[in-house]
Amino acid sequence: MKDLEDIKTRLKIAKSKLKEKDTTNNNKRKSVFIGNAFKLGSELVAAVVVGTIIGFILDNWFDTKPILIIIFFLFGAAAGIKNVFRAAKRMQDQ
């Protein structure tokens, strides 16, 4: 009888350790996922903003109001999408 109770307590201890380990692993995965999502989003937004600012500056310099803003906005969007694909591929390889 004593052996059976000893085995039960050992099983309870082992199960509690596994549950603790699972919750910490899930929290780490969630934080990594959220971090990657913010990274991808900020890369896209940053590229579009930089492209638009360059277009705005060049438009003021050459006095061609909406044309260069639109062109550099599209260049920034394309560069941002390309950066997101590169970063996602790197994340997938890891």
Secondary structure as GFF3:
##gff-version 3
##sequence-region A 1 94
A	DSSP	alpha_helix	2	62	.	.	.	ID=ss1
A	DSSP	alpha_helix	65	93	.	.	.	ID=ss2
###
